[in-house]
């Protein structure tokens, strides 16, 4: 049969089938048609060995975007870029290009030796508006096809794996944010701090211990559930100013891919507002209270306002009222309210969160606030030692070794200088800055610091000697009067 005759025969066959279907739809009763369609689908089910599951993009009465659809879209993104012939491209978070398979494309996947097929589709329906202009309503979906003999494996473990991995991919690719509280509400900016543990000035052993602890926490959901504890962990960072506490927090967030919530306690009105802020935080986040010793009086006694002496001749009483309104009202957050925030019932409202306190004076904090179970890990960030200096020299000067390093080491052992001060002296003052000049600047600063320390010690010695002599004179005078 020549091709022309073959196409003519095929066309007539299709036309005949369409005619029969039209007659069937028009003249056969609805009940009869429904039974025929029902049993025909059953017959196809016996012959066709595959099962199909459809995941629509929008579900529910309000047509909310399905979380399952979003997770599947993220999960299939990597497979789409390697298998699909037609792709859609989009830029997410103004950062990276994301590829996904175009409509009516298909990719395959394998799970525990079982092969499945994912297909994307789109239904277009016309909607009439008040201006009588029809609009296209696009409803996308994914369809999963698999052999009916693998029903339990696919509907159970496989789909759980797809949804979990899809959500994890979304978290890894999301644009992370830095939140701060304005009264009872959070506002945010994009978090773009570049700090990492690799650039953090700290001893390698101590650094690795913190990294291991953080990674173990991020993978411990089942462990925390098995022991009956909320999936959270407290960190207390303490040490002198300039020792890198804030940089450590940024490195923690970058390592884990968490959002940051910088909680300003003095802006929180009371315990109820604090609880509301806690509920609005998300999972996979770090809640930070910096300088906890300065934030509030957390001894259980509220700080009293200082009494001010008003002049009797103050002319305008409205000025006095304005002054009183300008005075900052003290926060009514109590120690018990903060403790409930850390490890009370409400602290379990979200999972996978770190709570971090920083302080320059750990001895000022209430013991109940920093005990184990609340602040689980205490990390001291101290003055710069030689190991920390080597990290800074690598960061700022690209040096692994230098003939001046031994001299720097000896000077660091004789004085206390913070990593922030050391870094400032290592900072090249121009693009053509020579590494050796920066090291000489640091050496001079260390020598000057040692000299200042000696002078200060001499002055303190003289003051003590003078105070002792005055005390002796007072004692002699008292004896003479007797």
ZIGIPE-V321340 format. One record per residue. N is the residue number from 0. RES is the residue in one letter. SS is DSSP state (A for helix, B for strand, O for the rest). OMEGA is omega in radians with two decimals (none if undefined). D_FIRST is the distance of its C-alpha to the first C-alpha in Angstrom with 2 decimals. Layout:
n:N res:RES ss:SS omega:OMEGA d_first:D_FIRST
n:N res:RES ss:SS omega:OMEGA d_first:D_FIRST
//
This chain:
n:0 res:X ss:O omega:-3.13 d_first:0.00
n:1 res:X ss:O omega:-3.10 d_first:3.78
n:2 res:X ss:A omega:-3.13 d_first:6.50
n:3 res:X ss:A omega:3.13 d_first:8.21
n:4 res:X ss:A omega:-3.13 d_first:6.28
n:5 res:X ss:A omega:3.12 d_first:6.16
n:6 res:X ss:A omega:3.10 d_first:9.80
n:7 res:X ss:A omega:3.12 d_first:10.69
n:8 res:X ss:A omega:3.12 d_first:9.94
n:9 res:X ss:A omega:3.12 d_first:11.87
n:10 res:X ss:A omega:3.14 d_first:14.51
n:11 res:X ss:A omega:3.10 d_first:15.15
n:12 res:X ss:A omega:3.13 d_first:15.53
n:13 res:X ss:A omega:3.11 d_first:17.98
n:14 res:X ss:A omega:3.11 d_first:19.73
n:15 res:X ss:A omega:3.12 d_first:20.23
n:16 res:X ss:A omega:3.11 d_first:21.71
n:17 res:X ss:A omega:3.11 d_first:23.97
n:18 res:X ss:A omega:3.14 d_first:25.16
n:19 res:X ss:A omega:3.14 d_first:26.02
n:20 res:X ss:A omega:3.10 d_first:27.84
n:21 res:X ss:A omega:3.11 d_first:29.78
n:22 res:X ss:A omega:-3.14 d_first:30.88
n:23 res:X ss:A omega:-3.11 d_first:31.88
n:24 res:X ss:A omega:-3.02 d_first:33.92
n:25 res:X ss:A omega:-2.95 d_first:35.62
n:26 res:X ss:A omega:3.13 d_first:36.56
n:27 res:X ss:O omega:3.14 d_first:37.02
n:28 res:X ss:O omega:-3.10 d_first:40.51
n:29 res:X ss:A omega:-3.11 d_first:41.04
n:30 res:X ss:A omega:3.12 d_first:42.55
n:31 res:X ss:A omega:3.12 d_first:39.63
n:32 res:X ss:A omega:-3.12 d_first:37.15
n:33 res:X ss:A omega:3.13 d_first:39.41
n:34 res:X ss:A omega:3.12 d_first:39.51
n:35 res:X ss:A omega:3.13 d_first:35.74
n:36 res:X ss:A omega:-3.13 d_first:35.22
n:37 res:X ss:A omega:-3.09 d_first:38.05
n:38 res:X ss:A omega:3.08 d_first:36.77
n:39 res:X ss:A omega:3.09 d_first:33.17
n:40 res:X ss:A omega:3.08 d_first:34.59
n:41 res:X ss:A omega:3.14 d_first:36.62
n:42 res:X ss:A omega:3.10 d_first:33.63
n:43 res:X ss:A omega:3.12 d_first:31.79
n:44 res:X ss:A omega:3.10 d_first:35.07
n:45 res:X ss:A omega:-3.07 d_first:35.14
n:46 res:X ss:A omega:-3.07 d_first:31.66
n:47 res:X ss:O omega:-2.98 d_first:31.83
n:48 res:X ss:O omega:-3.04 d_first:34.68
n:49 res:X ss:B omega:3.10 d_first:35.56
n:50 res:X ss:B omega:-3.11 d_first:38.32
n:51 res:X ss:B omega:3.07 d_first:38.40
n:52 res:X ss:B omega:-3.12 d_first:41.61
n:53 res:X ss:B omega:3.08 d_first:41.81
n:54 res:X ss:B omega:-3.11 d_first:44.72
n:55 res:X ss:B omega:-3.12 d_first:45.24
n:56 res:X ss:O omega:-3.12 d_first:47.13
n:57 res:X ss:B omega:-3.11 d_first:49.54
n:58 res:X ss:B omega:3.08 d_first:51.07
n:59 res:X ss:O omega:-3.11 d_first:53.91
n:60 res:X ss:O omega:-3.12 d_first:55.32
n:61 res:X ss:O omega:3.13 d_first:56.46
n:62 res:X ss:O omega:3.05 d_first:53.16
n:63 res:X ss:B omega:3.13 d_first:54.84
n:64 res:X ss:B omega:-3.05 d_first:52.77
n:65 res:X ss:O omega:3.06 d_first:51.96
n:66 res:X ss:A omega:3.11 d_first:53.77
n:67 res:X ss:A omega:3.13 d_first:51.03
n:68 res:X ss:A omega:3.14 d_first:48.40
n:69 res:X ss:A omega:3.13 d_first:50.69
n:70 res:X ss:A omega:3.12 d_first:51.31
n:71 res:X ss:A omega:3.11 d_first:47.60
n:72 res:X ss:A omega:3.10 d_first:46.97
n:73 res:X ss:A omega:-3.10 d_first:49.73
n:74 res:X ss:A omega:-3.07 d_first:48.56
n:75 res:X ss:A omega:-3.06 d_first:44.97
n:76 res:X ss:A omega:-3.12 d_first:46.15
n:77 res:X ss:A omega:3.13 d_first:46.50
n:78 res:X ss:A omega:-3.14 d_first:43.18
n:79 res:X ss:A omega:-3.08 d_first:41.43
n:80 res:X ss:A omega:-3.12 d_first:42.77
n:81 res:X ss:A omega:-3.04 d_first:41.36
n:82 res:X ss:A omega:-3.02 d_first:38.00
n:83 res:X ss:O omega:3.11 d_first:36.73
n:84 res:X ss:O omega:3.10 d_first:34.77
n:85 res:X ss:O omega:-3.03 d_first:36.05
n:86 res:X ss:B omega:2.99 d_first:39.80
n:87 res:X ss:B omega:-3.11 d_first:42.49
n:88 res:X ss:B omega:3.11 d_first:45.86
n:89 res:X ss:B omega:3.09 d_first:49.25
n:90 res:X ss:B omega:-3.13 d_first:52.88
n:91 res:X ss:B omega:3.06 d_first:54.99
n:92 res:X ss:O omega:3.13 d_first:58.78
n:93 res:X ss:O omega:-3.05 d_first:58.81
n:94 res:X ss:O omega:-2.97 d_first:58.52
n:95 res:X ss:B omega:3.11 d_first:55.27
n:96 res:X ss:B omega:-3.12 d_first:51.57
n:97 res:X ss:B omega:-3.14 d_first:49.63
n:98 res:X ss:B omega:3.04 d_first:45.86
n:99 res:X ss:B omega:-3.08 d_first:43.73
n:100 res:X ss:B omega:-3.13 d_first:40.01
n:101 res:X ss:O omega:3.13 d_first:38.39
n:102 res:X ss:O omega:3.10 d_first:36.98
n:103 res:X ss:O omega:3.01 d_first:33.80
n:104 res:X ss:O omega:-3.12 d_first:34.34
n:105 res:X ss:B omega:3.04 d_first:34.69
n:106 res:X ss:B omega:-3.14 d_first:37.06
n:107 res:X ss:B omega:3.11 d_first:38.01
n:108 res:X ss:B omega:-3.13 d_first:41.50
n:109 res:X ss:B omega:-3.12 d_first:43.17
n:110 res:X ss:B omega:-3.13 d_first:46.32
n:111 res:X ss:O omega:3.08 d_first:48.06
n:112 res:X ss:O omega:-3.13 d_first:44.94
n:113 res:X ss:B omega:-3.11 d_first:42.77
n:114 res:X ss:B omega:3.08 d_first:39.86
n:115 res:X ss:B omega:-3.12 d_first:39.29
n:116 res:X ss:B omega:3.07 d_first:37.16
n:117 res:X ss:B omega:3.10 d_first:38.52
n:118 res:X ss:B omega:3.07 d_first:36.46
n:119 res:X ss:B omega:-3.13 d_first:37.95
n:120 res:X ss:B omega:-3.12 d_first:37.03
n:121 res:X ss:B omega:3.03 d_first:38.38
n:122 res:X ss:B omega:3.14 d_first:38.59
n:123 res:X ss:B omega:3.09 d_first:39.55
n:124 res:X ss:B omega:-3.13 d_first:41.40
n:125 res:X ss:B omega:3.07 d_first:43.15
n:126 res:X ss:B omega:-3.13 d_first:46.92
n:127 res:X ss:B omega:3.10 d_first:49.01
n:128 res:X ss:O omega:3.14 d_first:52.26
n:129 res:X ss:O omega:3.11 d_first:55.44
n:130 res:X ss:O omega:3.12 d_first:54.35
n:131 res:X ss:O omega:3.08 d_first:51.17
n:132 res:X ss:O omega:-3.11 d_first:49.15
n:133 res:X ss:B omega:3.08 d_first:46.35
n:134 res:X ss:B omega:3.10 d_first:46.45
n:135 res:X ss:B omega:3.08 d_first:43.76
n:136 res:X ss:B omega:-3.07 d_first:44.94
n:137 res:X ss:B omega:3.11 d_first:43.14
n:138 res:X ss:B omega:-3.09 d_first:43.37
n:139 res:X ss:B omega:-3.13 d_first:42.27
n:140 res:X ss:B omega:2.97 d_first:41.86
n:141 res:X ss:B omega:3.08 d_first:41.05
n:142 res:X ss:B omega:3.12 d_first:39.08
n:143 res:X ss:B omega:3.11 d_first:39.85
n:144 res:X ss:B omega:3.12 d_first:37.39
n:145 res:X ss:B omega:-3.12 d_first:38.58
n:146 res:X ss:B omega:-3.07 d_first:38.21
n:147 res:X ss:A omega:3.10 d_first:40.22
n:148 res:X ss:A omega:-3.13 d_first:42.07
n:149 res:X ss:A omega:-3.05 d_first:43.80
n:150 res:X ss:A omega:-3.06 d_first:44.97
n:151 res:X ss:A omega:-3.13 d_first:48.71
n:152 res:X ss:A omega:-3.05 d_first:48.44
n:153 res:X ss:A omega:-3.10 d_first:46.33
n:154 res:X ss:A omega:3.14 d_first:48.10
n:155 res:X ss:A omega:-3.02 d_first:51.49
n:156 res:X ss:A omega:-3.05 d_first:52.18
n:157 res:X ss:A omega:-3.12 d_first:49.04
n:158 res:X ss:A omega:3.04 d_first:49.34
n:159 res:X ss:A omega:3.11 d_first:53.10
n:160 res:X ss:A omega:-3.12 d_first:52.48
n:161 res:X ss:A omega:-3.10 d_first:50.03
n:162 res:X ss:A omega:-3.14 d_first:52.47
n:163 res:X ss:A omega:-3.13 d_first:55.49
n:164 res:X ss:A omega:3.11 d_first:53.94
n:165 res:X ss:A omega:3.10 d_first:52.53
n:166 res:X ss:A omega:3.12 d_first:56.01
n:167 res:X ss:A omega:3.10 d_first:57.56
n:168 res:X ss:A omega:3.12 d_first:55.22
n:169 res:X ss:A omega:3.13 d_first:56.18
n:170 res:X ss:A omega:-3.13 d_first:59.85
n:171 res:X ss:A omega:-3.05 d_first:59.46
n:172 res:X ss:A omega:-3.06 d_first:57.66
n:173 res:X ss:O omega:3.07 d_first:59.79
n:174 res:X ss:O omega:-3.05 d_first:62.40
n:175 res:X ss:O omega:-2.99 d_first:65.67
n:176 res:X ss:B omega:3.03 d_first:68.60
n:177 res:X ss:B omega:-3.09 d_first:72.39
n:178 res:X ss:B omega:2.96 d_first:73.99
n:179 res:X ss:B omega:-3.06 d_first:77.56
n:180 res:X ss:B omega:3.02 d_first:79.28
n:181 res:X ss:B omega:-2.99 d_first:80.80
n:182 res:X ss:O omega:-3.08 d_first:82.82
n:183 res:X ss:O omega:-3.09 d_first:80.52
n:184 res:X ss:B omega:3.09 d_first:77.23
n:185 res:X ss:B omega:2.92 d_first:75.25
n:186 res:X ss:B omega:-3.01 d_first:74.11
n:187 res:X ss:B omega:2.95 d_first:72.11
n:188 res:X ss:B omega:3.10 d_first:71.15
n:189 res:X ss:B omega:3.14 d_first:68.55
n:190 res:X ss:O omega:-3.07 d_first:69.92
n:191 res:X ss:O omega:-3.13 d_first:69.63
n:192 res:X ss:O omega:-3.05 d_first:72.57
n:193 res:X ss:O omega:-3.04 d_first:71.75
n:194 res:X ss:O omega:3.04 d_first:74.13
n:195 res:X ss:O omega:3.09 d_first:72.87
n:196 res:X ss:O omega:3.11 d_first:74.70
n:197 res:X ss:O omega:-3.12 d_first:74.14
n:198 res:X ss:O omega:-3.12 d_first:76.29
n:199 res:X ss:O omega:-3.11 d_first:78.79
n:200 res:X ss:O omega:-3.09 d_first:82.29
n:201 res:X ss:O omega:3.11 d_first:83.08
n:202 res:X ss:O omega:-3.07 d_first:83.77
n:203 res:X ss:A omega:-3.12 d_first:80.50
n:204 res:X ss:A omega:3.14 d_first:81.48
n:205 res:X ss:A omega:3.12 d_first:82.30
n:206 res:X ss:A omega:-3.13 d_first:79.16
n:207 res:X ss:A omega:3.10 d_first:76.95
n:208 res:X ss:A omega:3.13 d_first:78.71
n:209 res:X ss:A omega:3.13 d_first:77.86
n:210 res:X ss:A omega:-3.14 d_first:74.21
n:211 res:X ss:A omega:-3.14 d_first:73.89
n:212 res:X ss:A omega:3.14 d_first:75.53
n:213 res:X ss:A omega:-3.11 d_first:73.22
n:214 res:X ss:A omega:3.10 d_first:70.03
n:215 res:X ss:A omega:3.12 d_first:71.24
n:216 res:X ss:A omega:-3.06 d_first:71.93
n:217 res:X ss:A omega:-3.12 d_first:68.48
n:218 res:X ss:O omega:-2.96 d_first:66.84
n:219 res:X ss:O omega:-3.11 d_first:69.34
n:220 res:X ss:A omega:-3.11 d_first:67.95
n:221 res:X ss:A omega:3.12 d_first:67.77
n:222 res:X ss:A omega:-3.14 d_first:71.20
n:223 res:X ss:A omega:3.12 d_first:72.91
n:224 res:X ss:A omega:-3.09 d_first:71.34
n:225 res:X ss:A omega:-3.14 d_first:72.54
n:226 res:X ss:O omega:3.07 d_first:76.14
n:227 res:X ss:O omega:3.12 d_first:76.22
n:228 res:X ss:O omega:3.06 d_first:76.76
n:229 res:X ss:O omega:-3.09 d_first:75.15
n:230 res:X ss:O omega:3.13 d_first:72.83
n:231 res:X ss:B omega:-3.14 d_first:75.15
n:232 res:X ss:B omega:-3.12 d_first:77.59
n:233 res:X ss:B omega:3.10 d_first:80.69
n:234 res:X ss:B omega:3.03 d_first:81.76
n:235 res:X ss:B omega:3.09 d_first:85.21
n:236 res:X ss:B omega:-3.10 d_first:85.48
n:237 res:X ss:B omega:-3.14 d_first:89.08
n:238 res:X ss:O omega:-3.10 d_first:91.04
n:239 res:X ss:O omega:3.07 d_first:92.87
n:240 res:X ss:O omega:3.11 d_first:91.28
n:241 res:X ss:O omega:-3.10 d_first:88.97
n:242 res:X ss:O omega:2.98 d_first:87.83
n:243 res:X ss:O omega:-3.12 d_first:84.16
n:244 res:X ss:A omega:3.13 d_first:83.78
n:245 res:X ss:A omega:3.10 d_first:81.45
n:246 res:X ss:A omega:3.08 d_first:79.46
n:247 res:X ss:A omega:3.14 d_first:79.09
n:248 res:X ss:A omega:3.11 d_first:77.60
n:249 res:X ss:A omega:3.11 d_first:75.06
n:250 res:X ss:A omega:3.09 d_first:74.11
n:251 res:X ss:A omega:3.14 d_first:73.68
n:252 res:X ss:A omega:3.14 d_first:71.35
n:253 res:X ss:A omega:3.12 d_first:69.25
n:254 res:X ss:A omega:-3.05 d_first:69.06
n:255 res:X ss:A omega:-3.07 d_first:67.85
n:256 res:X ss:O omega:-3.08 d_first:65.92
n:257 res:X ss:O omega:2.93 d_first:68.17
n:258 res:X ss:B omega:3.12 d_first:69.32
n:259 res:X ss:B omega:3.03 d_first:73.06
n:260 res:X ss:B omega:3.14 d_first:75.38
n:261 res:X ss:B omega:-3.04 d_first:78.74
n:262 res:X ss:O omega:3.07 d_first:81.04
n:263 res:X ss:O omega:-3.03 d_first:84.21
n:264 res:X ss:A omega:-3.09 d_first:86.55
n:265 res:X ss:A omega:3.11 d_first:89.17
n:266 res:X ss:A omega:-3.13 d_first:86.67
n:267 res:X ss:O omega:-3.02 d_first:86.04
n:268 res:X ss:O omega:-3.07 d_first:88.26
n:269 res:X ss:O omega:-3.10 d_first:88.57
n:270 res:X ss:A omega:3.13 d_first:87.01
n:271 res:X ss:A omega:3.11 d_first:84.72
n:272 res:X ss:A omega:3.09 d_first:83.25
n:273 res:X ss:A omega:3.12 d_first:82.87
n:274 res:X ss:A omega:3.13 d_first:80.93
n:275 res:X ss:A omega:3.10 d_first:78.64
n:276 res:X ss:A omega:-3.14 d_first:77.89
n:277 res:X ss:A omega:-3.11 d_first:77.13
n:278 res:X ss:A omega:-3.08 d_first:74.62
n:279 res:X ss:A omega:3.07 d_first:72.75
n:280 res:X ss:O omega:-3.07 d_first:72.22
n:281 res:X ss:O omega:2.98 d_first:68.88
n:282 res:X ss:O omega:-3.11 d_first:67.99
n:283 res:X ss:O omega:-3.11 d_first:67.69
n:284 res:X ss:B omega:3.07 d_first:70.70
n:285 res:X ss:B omega:3.10 d_first:74.17
n:286 res:X ss:B omega:-2.99 d_first:77.03
n:287 res:X ss:B omega:2.94 d_first:79.87
n:288 res:X ss:B omega:-3.10 d_first:83.51
n:289 res:X ss:O omega:-3.14 d_first:85.24
n:290 res:X ss:O omega:-3.08 d_first:89.01
n:291 res:X ss:A omega:-3.14 d_first:89.36
n:292 res:X ss:A omega:-3.13 d_first:93.13
n:293 res:X ss:A omega:-3.01 d_first:93.42
n:294 res:X ss:A omega:-3.09 d_first:90.96
n:295 res:X ss:O omega:2.95 d_first:93.21
n:296 res:X ss:O omega:-3.01 d_first:96.37
n:297 res:X ss:O omega:3.09 d_first:94.71
n:298 res:X ss:O omega:-3.12 d_first:97.87
n:299 res:X ss:O omega:3.09 d_first:97.69
n:300 res:X ss:O omega:-3.14 d_first:100.37
n:301 res:X ss:O omega:-3.13 d_first:99.13
n:302 res:X ss:O omega:-3.11 d_first:100.35
n:303 res:X ss:O omega:3.07 d_first:103.14
n:304 res:X ss:O omega:3.08 d_first:103.39
n:305 res:X ss:O omega:3.14 d_first:106.16
n:306 res:X ss:O omega:-3.13 d_first:108.92
n:307 res:X ss:O omega:3.13 d_first:109.59
n:308 res:X ss:O omega:3.14 d_first:113.03
n:309 res:X ss:O omega:3.13 d_first:112.76
n:310 res:X ss:O omega:-3.10 d_first:115.48
n:311 res:X ss:O omega:-3.07 d_first:117.74
n:312 res:X ss:O omega:-3.14 d_first:117.80
n:313 res:X ss:O omega:-2.93 d_first:114.00
n:314 res:X ss:O omega:-2.99 d_first:113.81
n:315 res:X ss:O omega:3.13 d_first:110.33
n:316 res:X ss:A omega:3.12 d_first:109.11
n:317 res:X ss:A omega:3.10 d_first:105.56
n:318 res:X ss:A omega:3.10 d_first:105.49
n:319 res:X ss:A omega:3.12 d_first:106.39
n:320 res:X ss:A omega:3.13 d_first:103.57
n:321 res:X ss:A omega:3.11 d_first:101.08
n:322 res:X ss:A omega:3.14 d_first:102.21
n:323 res:X ss:A omega:3.13 d_first:101.69
n:324 res:X ss:A omega:3.14 d_first:98.17
n:325 res:X ss:A omega:3.13 d_first:97.33
n:326 res:X ss:O omega:-3.13 d_first:98.38
n:327 res:X ss:O omega:3.11 d_first:95.47
n:328 res:X ss:O omega:-3.12 d_first:95.28
n:329 res:X ss:O omega:3.09 d_first:95.20
n:330 res:X ss:O omega:3.13 d_first:92.16
n:331 res:X ss:O omega:3.06 d_first:92.72
n:332 res:X ss:O omega:-3.10 d_first:90.38
n:333 res:X ss:O omega:3.09 d_first:92.36
n:334 res:X ss:A omega:3.14 d_first:92.20
n:335 res:X ss:A omega:3.10 d_first:90.98
n:336 res:X ss:A omega:3.11 d_first:88.22
n:337 res:X ss:A omega:3.12 d_first:87.07
n:338 res:X ss:A omega:3.07 d_first:87.20
n:339 res:X ss:A omega:3.08 d_first:85.01
n:340 res:X ss:A omega:-3.06 d_first:82.62
n:341 res:X ss:A omega:-3.02 d_first:82.42
n:342 res:X ss:A omega:3.06 d_first:82.26
n:343 res:X ss:O omega:-3.12 d_first:82.83
n:344 res:X ss:A omega:-3.08 d_first:80.43
n:345 res:X ss:A omega:-3.13 d_first:78.81
n:346 res:X ss:A omega:-3.12 d_first:78.06
n:347 res:X ss:A omega:-3.09 d_first:75.28
n:348 res:X ss:O omega:3.06 d_first:73.28
n:349 res:X ss:O omega:3.11 d_first:70.92
n:350 res:X ss:O omega:3.07 d_first:69.97
n:351 res:X ss:O omega:3.09 d_first:69.87
n:352 res:X ss:B omega:3.01 d_first:72.69
n:353 res:X ss:B omega:3.04 d_first:75.52
n:354 res:X ss:B omega:-3.01 d_first:78.89
n:355 res:X ss:B omega:3.00 d_first:80.87
n:356 res:X ss:B omega:2.98 d_first:84.53
n:357 res:X ss:B omega:3.11 d_first:86.27
n:358 res:X ss:B omega:3.01 d_first:90.02
n:359 res:X ss:O omega:-3.06 d_first:92.58
n:360 res:X ss:O omega:-3.06 d_first:95.23
n:361 res:X ss:A omega:-3.11 d_first:93.96
n:362 res:X ss:A omega:3.14 d_first:97.49
n:363 res:X ss:A omega:-3.04 d_first:97.61
n:364 res:X ss:O omega:3.07 d_first:94.77
n:365 res:X ss:O omega:-3.11 d_first:95.44
n:366 res:X ss:A omega:3.14 d_first:94.87
n:367 res:X ss:A omega:-3.08 d_first:92.89
n:368 res:X ss:A omega:-2.99 d_first:90.38
n:369 res:X ss:A omega:3.13 d_first:89.49
n:370 res:X ss:O omega:3.07 d_first:89.86
n:371 res:X ss:O omega:-3.04 d_first:87.11
n:372 res:X ss:O omega:3.01 d_first:84.51
n:373 res:X ss:O omega:2.97 d_first:84.65
n:374 res:X ss:O omega:-2.97 d_first:84.69
n:375 res:X ss:O omega:-3.07 d_first:83.20
n:376 res:X ss:B omega:3.11 d_first:83.33
n:377 res:X ss:B omega:-3.09 d_first:86.21
n:378 res:X ss:B omega:3.10 d_first:85.53
n:379 res:X ss:B omega:3.06 d_first:88.42
n:380 res:X ss:O omega:-2.97 d_first:87.62
n:381 res:X ss:O omega:-3.10 d_first:90.68
n:382 res:X ss:O omega:-3.06 d_first:91.98
n:383 res:X ss:O omega:2.98 d_first:90.17
n:384 res:X ss:O omega:-3.03 d_first:90.62
n:385 res:X ss:A omega:3.13 d_first:89.51
n:386 res:X ss:A omega:3.10 d_first:86.11
n:387 res:X ss:A omega:3.11 d_first:85.36
n:388 res:X ss:A omega:-3.12 d_first:86.61
n:389 res:X ss:A omega:3.08 d_first:84.19
n:390 res:X ss:A omega:3.14 d_first:81.25
n:391 res:X ss:A omega:3.11 d_first:82.62
n:392 res:X ss:A omega:3.09 d_first:83.20
n:393 res:X ss:A omega:-3.12 d_first:79.59
n:394 res:X ss:A omega:-2.98 d_first:78.35
n:395 res:X ss:A omega:-3.02 d_first:80.59
n:396 res:X ss:A omega:-3.11 d_first:81.43
n:397 res:X ss:O omega:-3.13 d_first:78.59
n:398 res:X ss:O omega:3.00 d_first:81.31
n:399 res:X ss:O omega:3.14 d_first:81.16
n:400 res:X ss:O omega:3.12 d_first:84.64
n:401 res:X ss:O omega:-3.09 d_first:87.56
n:402 res:X ss:O omega:3.10 d_first:91.14
n:403 res:X ss:O omega:-3.11 d_first:92.46
n:404 res:X ss:A omega:3.13 d_first:90.74
n:405 res:X ss:A omega:3.12 d_first:93.71
n:406 res:X ss:A omega:3.10 d_first:96.11
n:407 res:X ss:A omega:-3.13 d_first:93.91
n:408 res:X ss:A omega:-3.13 d_first:93.77
n:409 res:X ss:A omega:-3.14 d_first:97.56
n:410 res:X ss:A omega:3.13 d_first:98.06
n:411 res:X ss:A omega:3.13 d_first:95.52
n:412 res:X ss:O omega:-3.09 d_first:97.51
n:413 res:X ss:O omega:-3.08 d_first:100.67
n:414 res:X ss:O omega:3.10 d_first:99.48
n:415 res:X ss:O omega:3.06 d_first:97.07
n:416 res:X ss:O omega:-3.08 d_first:94.43
n:417 res:X ss:O omega:3.07 d_first:91.31
n:418 res:X ss:A omega:3.13 d_first:87.83
n:419 res:X ss:A omega:3.11 d_first:87.52
n:420 res:X ss:A omega:3.10 d_first:90.66
n:421 res:X ss:A omega:-3.13 d_first:89.56
n:422 res:X ss:A omega:-3.14 d_first:86.18
n:423 res:X ss:A omega:3.13 d_first:87.93
n:424 res:X ss:A omega:3.11 d_first:89.98
n:425 res:X ss:A omega:-3.11 d_first:86.91
n:426 res:X ss:O omega:3.10 d_first:85.01
n:427 res:X ss:O omega:-3.11 d_first:84.82
n:428 res:X ss:O omega:3.07 d_first:86.60
n:429 res:X ss:O omega:3.13 d_first:84.26
n:430 res:X ss:O omega:3.14 d_first:80.97
n:431 res:X ss:O omega:-3.12 d_first:83.07
n:432 res:X ss:O omega:-3.12 d_first:85.13
n:433 res:X ss:O omega:-3.09 d_first:86.18
n:434 res:X ss:A omega:-3.10 d_first:85.85
n:435 res:X ss:A omega:3.09 d_first:89.33
n:436 res:X ss:A omega:3.12 d_first:90.89
n:437 res:X ss:A omega:3.12 d_first:89.29
n:438 res:X ss:A omega:3.08 d_first:90.67
n:439 res:X ss:A omega:3.10 d_first:94.12
n:440 res:X ss:A omega:3.12 d_first:93.96
n:441 res:X ss:A omega:-3.13 d_first:93.21
n:442 res:X ss:A omega:3.11 d_first:96.06
n:443 res:X ss:A omega:3.13 d_first:98.49
n:444 res:X ss:A omega:3.12 d_first:97.46
n:445 res:X ss:A omega:3.12 d_first:97.93
n:446 res:X ss:A omega:3.11 d_first:101.32
n:447 res:X ss:A omega:3.12 d_first:102.36
n:448 res:X ss:A omega:3.11 d_first:101.22
n:449 res:X ss:A omega:3.13 d_first:103.33
n:450 res:X ss:A omega:3.11 d_first:106.33
n:451 res:X ss:A omega:3.11 d_first:105.95
n:452 res:X ss:A omega:3.12 d_first:105.84
n:453 res:X ss:A omega:3.13 d_first:109.10
n:454 res:X ss:A omega:3.13 d_first:110.81
n:455 res:X ss:A omega:3.12 d_first:109.69
n:456 res:X ss:A omega:3.11 d_first:110.99
n:457 res:X ss:A omega:3.13 d_first:114.34
n:458 res:X ss:A omega:3.11 d_first:114.66
n:459 res:X ss:A omega:3.10 d_first:113.90
n:460 res:X ss:A omega:3.12 d_first:116.50
n:461 res:X ss:A omega:3.13 d_first:119.07
n:462 res:X ss:A omega:3.11 d_first:118.35
n:463 res:X ss:A omega:3.13 d_first:118.76
n:464 res:X ss:A omega:3.14 d_first:121.98
n:465 res:X ss:A omega:3.13 d_first:123.32
n:466 res:X ss:A omega:3.12 d_first:122.47
n:467 res:X ss:A omega:3.14 d_first:124.20
n:468 res:X ss:A omega:3.11 d_first:127.32
n:469 res:X ss:A omega:3.13 d_first:127.46
n:470 res:X ss:A omega:3.12 d_first:127.20
n:471 res:X ss:A omega:3.13 d_first:130.04
n:472 res:X ss:A omega:3.13 d_first:132.16
n:473 res:X ss:A omega:3.14 d_first:131.60
n:474 res:X ss:A omega:3.13 d_first:132.60
n:475 res:X ss:A omega:3.13 d_first:135.80
n:476 res:X ss:A omega:3.13 d_first:136.67
n:477 res:X ss:A omega:3.13 d_first:136.23
n:478 res:X ss:A omega:-3.14 d_first:138.51
n:479 res:X ss:A omega:3.14 d_first:141.19
n:480 res:X ss:A omega:3.11 d_first:141.22
n:481 res:X ss:O omega:none d_first:141.81
//
